[in-house]
Amino acid sequence: MIPLFGAVLISPGSEKEGKLLHAWLKYHSLQVTEVHSKNWKDHSSGILFFSKSTPELAKELLEWSIEPLLFGSFTEAEKENFRKAGVSLLWQEDGSRFSDFPIFSANASSTNWAVFSTRPRFDKHIFSLLRAMGEVAYTEGVFEHLVARIKTSPIHLVLLDWDAVPSPISKSVEVLKSIQKEKQVLFLGLKNFDKENLYRDLSQGITEISPSLFPYSEILEVVSNSLPITKKEEIPRSKSVNFKRLTFEFQEKKIPVRYQLEERFVENNYGDKEQKKIENIRKLFTWLYGSSFD
């Protein structure tokens, strides 16, 4: 199995926990190489382990298609800088939760996603979340490319930014309606509710395509709470909490054909090992919840 990350960046003051993580990764038979910002390019395989971290280093790793994981305690200002650099994964649980640390993605899902937005930073984060939760995902920055992707690939769910859809919106709505007549595909809408001409846009039929509309600051948490897409009644949580999630109706027990947004209150409930693993993966992304990704 391929790990969720290709590099680990340790926060200042977390060196002791970093050594435990190093040993934990090696225990799982992973190749781990201690490197620094000057020599890491000399090592082309395994997980790169950095005792010092900067947003600039994280950005450089991402440019080389290496997913970095932040490990330890970072200040809010540091986390914001790493988030802007494109980092998606952060493990900030204390030492007592070390055995919960997730290394691999969840079991492969039966659903495929397409994401259409004009915000590369958001695309990066949502793609990382979907991949970690076992989903197959494609990101598209051009509406015509999205349409072609849906027509030619087995896409089941589309995350669609209506503020990025070409004008007139009504014409794009008709294009998507014609697709829905031919293929079973569900759309989740992204919308800036503070933008001018909101009611004009709504009147052009966007909710006929995507019954639920979300701001960027909310969608990452909603999607995280809704994964994996399953017929199981409960998605386990680490504590009792009110949260929003999407629930689905299914065709042939696997393919979602309808959804609705609901708010739930769930008691502590850990099931099998895979459910526990999903909860721990979710923890890697909670630091991103509420971000606008502007």
Backbone torsions as a table, in degrees:
resi	resn	phi	psi	omega
1	MET	NA	147.3	179.5
2	ILE	-92.0	129.4	179.7
3	PRO	-63.7	161.0	178.5
4	LEU	-68.4	-17.1	-173.0
5	PHE	-141.3	157.8	178.7
6	GLY	-114.7	-2.3	179.6
7	ALA	-152.3	151.7	176.7
8	VAL	-122.9	129.1	178.1
9	LEU	-114.4	114.4	-174.4
10	ILE	-89.0	137.5	178.2
11	SER	-78.4	154.6	175.2
12	PRO	-58.9	134.2	179.6
13	GLY	89.6	-1.8	-179.4
14	SER	-112.6	24.6	-176.2
15	GLU	-61.6	-39.4	-179.5
16	LYS	-63.4	-47.6	177.5
17	GLU	-63.8	-32.7	178.1
18	GLY	-62.3	-38.4	178.0
19	LYS	-65.6	-37.1	176.7
20	LEU	-65.1	-41.3	177.9
21	LEU	-63.1	-42.7	178.1
22	HIS	-55.4	-47.0	-179.7
23	ALA	-67.2	-36.5	-179.4
24	TRP	-64.6	-40.9	178.8
25	LEU	-66.8	-41.6	179.6
26	LYS	-68.1	-32.5	176.6
27	TYR	-60.7	-31.1	178.2
28	HIS	-89.7	20.0	173.7
29	SER	64.1	30.9	177.3
30	LEU	-97.7	142.4	176.8
31	GLN	-78.8	122.3	-178.0
32	VAL	-123.7	128.9	-177.8
33	THR	-123.9	122.3	176.8
34	GLU	-77.0	125.2	-176.9
35	VAL	-138.7	176.7	172.8
36	HIS	-137.0	179.4	-171.0
37	SER	-63.7	-18.7	-176.3
38	LYS	-93.0	-23.9	-171.8
39	ASN	-120.7	1.2	-172.4
40	TRP	-63.7	-27.5	-179.4
41	LYS	-69.2	-11.9	176.8
42	ASP	-80.3	-5.1	-177.1
43	HIS	-121.2	114.6	-170.0
44	SER	-104.3	-0.3	-177.3
45	SER	-136.4	161.1	178.0
46	GLY	78.2	-174.0	-179.5
47	ILE	-93.2	125.5	179.0
48	LEU	-83.8	131.2	-173.8
49	PHE	-117.4	113.1	-177.4
50	PHE	-108.0	128.5	176.4
51	SER	-84.2	-15.0	176.3
52	LYS	-127.1	143.2	-173.4
53	SER	-137.8	146.3	173.9
54	THR	-142.7	154.9	175.4
55	PRO	-58.9	-34.0	-179.7
56	GLU	-64.7	-40.1	176.8
57	LEU	-64.9	-43.8	179.4
58	ALA	-60.5	-43.7	179.4
59	LYS	-62.3	-40.7	179.3
60	GLU	-64.6	-41.1	177.6
61	LEU	-60.7	-43.7	179.8
62	LEU	-64.2	-34.8	176.6
63	GLU	-64.1	-24.5	176.6
64	TRP	-96.1	15.1	178.9
65	SER	60.3	35.5	175.2
66	ILE	-109.9	117.8	-178.3
67	GLU	-79.3	117.7	178.5
68	PRO	-91.4	148.1	173.3
69	LEU	-114.1	128.7	171.7
70	LEU	-84.9	135.4	-177.3
71	PHE	-133.4	121.8	178.0
72	GLY	119.9	-158.7	-176.2
73	SER	-105.5	115.7	177.2
74	PHE	-115.8	149.4	176.9
75	THR	-71.0	164.0	178.8
76	GLU	-61.1	-38.2	179.1
77	ALA	-66.2	-40.5	177.9
78	GLU	-64.1	-43.3	179.8
79	LYS	-62.8	-38.9	179.2
80	GLU	-63.8	-40.3	178.8
81	ASN	-66.8	-39.2	176.8
82	PHE	-67.6	-38.7	178.2
83	ARG	-60.9	-44.3	179.2
84	LYS	-65.6	-27.9	177.5
85	ALA	-74.8	-12.8	178.0
86	GLY	107.6	4.6	-179.8
87	VAL	-71.7	134.7	-178.3
88	SER	-112.0	-23.4	-170.7
89	LEU	-108.9	127.3	177.4
90	LEU	-142.9	125.1	173.9
91	TRP	-111.1	113.8	-174.8
92	GLN	-126.4	21.8	175.8
93	GLU	-73.3	155.0	-179.6
94	ASP	-75.8	176.4	-173.9
95	GLY	-61.0	-26.9	-178.3
96	SER	-69.3	-17.1	-179.4
97	ARG	-103.5	17.3	-173.0
98	PHE	-62.4	-35.4	-177.8
99	SER	-68.3	-13.3	178.1
100	ASP	-84.2	-7.5	-172.5
101	PHE	-57.6	123.3	-177.7
102	PRO	-85.3	140.4	-179.6
103	ILE	-115.2	-39.6	-175.5
104	PHE	-115.1	162.8	-179.8
105	SER	-71.3	167.1	176.0
106	ALA	-69.3	169.0	177.9
107	ASN	-59.2	147.7	-176.4
108	ALA	-59.0	138.8	-180.0
109	SER	-90.6	171.4	176.2
110	SER	-97.8	0.4	-174.9
111	THR	-112.2	146.6	178.8
112	ASN	-118.1	141.4	-177.0
113	TRP	-116.0	148.9	165.5
114	ALA	-124.7	136.9	-178.5
115	VAL	-120.0	126.0	177.4
116	PHE	-120.1	114.0	175.0
117	SER	-153.4	171.5	175.3
118	THR	-113.5	26.6	-178.7
119	ARG	-121.5	94.0	-176.6
120	PRO	-56.2	-35.0	-179.1
121	ARG	-65.5	-42.5	176.5
122	PHE	-63.3	-44.7	178.8
123	ASP	-54.5	-42.7	-179.3
124	LYS	-61.3	-47.2	-176.2
125	HIS	-69.4	-45.0	-178.4
126	ILE	-68.0	-35.6	176.6
127	PHE	-62.9	-42.4	179.6
128	SER	-63.9	-41.6	178.4
129	LEU	-62.6	-49.9	-177.9
130	LEU	-61.5	-44.2	179.4
131	ARG	-61.8	-43.5	-178.8
132	ALA	-63.5	-30.9	-178.9
133	MET	-90.5	10.9	173.5
134	GLY	87.1	8.2	179.9
135	GLU	-86.2	153.2	170.4
136	VAL	-94.9	130.1	-174.6
137	ALA	-139.1	146.6	174.7
138	TYR	-128.9	139.6	176.2
139	THR	-112.4	136.1	-179.5
140	GLU	-130.8	134.8	179.3
141	GLY	-104.7	-0.6	179.9
142	VAL	-125.4	130.2	-174.6
143	PHE	-58.7	-42.9	-180.0
144	GLU	-61.6	-35.8	177.2
145	HIS	-68.1	-36.7	176.1
146	LEU	-61.5	-47.7	-179.9
147	VAL	-58.2	-44.4	179.5
148	ALA	-64.4	-39.2	179.1
149	ARG	-61.8	-46.0	-178.7
150	ILE	-63.7	-39.2	-176.9
151	LYS	-70.4	-30.9	-171.7
152	THR	-107.5	-8.5	-177.9
153	SER	-122.9	157.2	178.2
154	PRO	-78.1	71.0	-179.0
155	ILE	-88.3	131.9	-179.9
156	HIS	-108.7	-31.6	-178.0
157	LEU	-133.6	136.4	-180.0
158	VAL	-125.4	127.9	173.0
159	LEU	-99.3	114.5	-165.3
160	LEU	-123.7	120.8	176.0
161	ASP	-85.2	106.9	-177.5
162	TRP	-69.0	-22.4	178.0
163	ASP	-75.5	-11.1	178.6
164	ALA	-104.9	-3.9	-179.3
165	VAL	-72.9	137.4	-178.8
166	PRO	-60.3	148.0	174.8
167	SER	-86.5	151.1	-6.3
168	PRO	-73.5	140.8	-177.6
169	ILE	-60.3	-35.0	-178.2
170	SER	-58.3	-35.1	178.3
171	LYS	-68.3	-41.7	177.6
172	SER	-65.0	-36.0	176.6
173	VAL	-59.9	-42.8	179.8
174	GLU	-65.2	-37.3	177.1
175	VAL	-60.7	-44.9	-178.4
176	LEU	-71.6	-33.4	176.0
177	LYS	-62.3	-41.0	-179.9
178	SER	-64.8	-34.2	176.9
179	ILE	-66.4	-42.7	-178.4
180	GLN	-64.7	-24.1	176.6
181	LYS	-71.7	-25.3	-176.2
182	GLU	-100.8	-29.3	-174.8
183	LYS	-134.0	148.9	176.3
184	GLN	-85.1	101.8	-179.1
185	VAL	-141.9	138.6	-179.4
186	LEU	-109.2	142.9	-178.3
187	PHE	-116.6	132.4	169.5
188	LEU	-108.1	129.2	-174.2
189	GLY	-98.1	140.0	170.4
190	LEU	-105.9	136.6	-177.9
191	LYS	-153.3	137.7	172.5
192	ASN	-86.2	106.7	-175.6
193	PHE	-75.8	-9.1	177.1
194	ASP	-95.0	-3.0	-177.4
195	LYS	-74.5	147.8	177.1
196	GLU	-62.8	155.1	176.9
197	ASN	64.6	29.6	179.6
198	LEU	-58.9	-48.5	-176.1
199	TYR	-67.7	-32.5	175.5
200	ARG	-62.5	-45.0	179.5
201	ASP	-63.3	-42.5	-179.9
202	LEU	-63.2	-33.8	-177.9
203	SER	-71.2	-10.8	-178.1
204	GLN	-90.5	8.7	169.8
205	GLY	96.1	17.2	-175.4
206	ILE	-67.9	-29.8	179.5
207	THR	-76.8	-11.7	172.2
208	GLU	-71.2	-28.9	178.0
209	ILE	-87.9	-48.9	-178.8
210	SER	-122.3	97.0	-176.8
211	PRO	-56.8	-29.2	179.0
212	SER	-112.4	136.7	178.1
213	LEU	-121.0	139.2	-175.9
214	PHE	-133.3	147.4	168.0
215	PRO	-77.6	160.4	178.7
216	TYR	-58.7	-34.3	-176.3
217	SER	-69.0	-10.6	-176.6
218	GLU	-113.3	-27.7	-167.6
219	ILE	-66.2	-36.0	-176.9
220	LEU	-62.5	-41.8	179.5
221	GLU	-69.1	-40.6	179.6
222	VAL	-62.3	-46.5	179.5
223	VAL	-62.9	-43.1	179.3
224	SER	-59.7	-44.4	179.4
225	ASN	-65.6	-24.7	-174.1
226	SER	-90.5	-8.1	-178.5
227	LEU	-99.4	146.1	-2.7
228	PRO	-74.6	155.5	178.4
229	ILE	-77.8	108.0	-169.6
230	THR	-145.0	160.4	176.9
231	LYS	-86.5	-2.8	178.1
232	LYS	-62.6	143.5	-173.3
233	GLU	-67.3	-40.3	-175.5
234	GLU	-117.4	143.6	165.5
235	ILE	-102.4	118.4	-173.5
236	PRO	-65.6	145.1	177.9
237	ARG	-124.6	158.6	-178.5
238	SER	-77.5	-13.9	178.6
239	LYS	-157.9	166.6	177.2
240	SER	-71.0	128.7	-172.5
241	VAL	-161.5	147.8	169.4
242	ASN	-82.9	132.7	177.6
243	PHE	-155.5	156.8	177.9
244	LYS	-95.5	140.5	175.8
245	ARG	-151.8	163.4	174.7
246	LEU	-98.9	134.5	173.0
247	THR	-113.7	147.1	-169.4
248	PHE	-122.6	150.5	165.0
249	GLU	-102.1	149.2	-169.1
250	PHE	-122.4	152.7	171.0
251	GLN	-110.9	130.8	-179.9
252	GLU	56.0	30.9	173.4
253	LYS	68.6	-5.1	-175.9
254	LYS	-125.8	-42.1	-171.7
255	ILE	-90.4	122.3	179.7
256	PRO	-72.7	135.9	-178.3
257	VAL	-117.4	-19.2	175.7
258	ARG	-150.2	157.9	175.9
259	TYR	-145.5	161.5	171.9
260	GLN	-144.7	151.2	179.1
261	LEU	-91.2	131.7	178.2
262	GLU	-140.1	157.6	176.7
263	GLU	-109.2	132.1	-171.9
264	ARG	-124.8	153.9	168.3
265	PHE	-122.5	116.0	-172.0
266	VAL	-121.0	133.4	177.0
267	GLU	-79.0	162.0	173.9
268	ASN	-49.5	128.4	-176.2
269	ASN	-161.3	92.9	174.8
270	TYR	-98.1	130.9	179.2
271	GLY	-101.9	-121.6	-176.7
272	ASP	-78.9	-179.9	-175.3
273	LYS	-63.7	-34.9	-179.7
274	GLU	-66.4	-38.3	177.2
275	GLN	-64.1	-41.6	177.1
276	LYS	-62.6	-41.0	178.9
277	LYS	-62.2	-41.8	179.5
278	ILE	-61.2	-43.4	179.2
279	GLU	-61.5	-40.0	-179.1
280	ASN	-69.7	-37.4	175.2
281	ILE	-62.3	-40.6	179.6
282	ARG	-56.8	-35.9	-178.1
283	LYS	-63.0	-24.9	178.5
284	LEU	-65.6	-21.6	-172.1
285	PHE	-110.1	-7.4	-173.7
286	THR	-62.5	-26.8	179.6
287	TRP	-66.5	-15.7	179.3
288	LEU	-90.3	-15.1	-176.1
289	TYR	-61.0	137.4	179.7
290	GLY	90.2	-6.6	179.2
291	SER	-74.5	146.1	-179.2
292	SER	-92.0	-22.8	178.5
293	PHE	63.0	29.0	175.8
294	ASP	-70.8	NA	NA
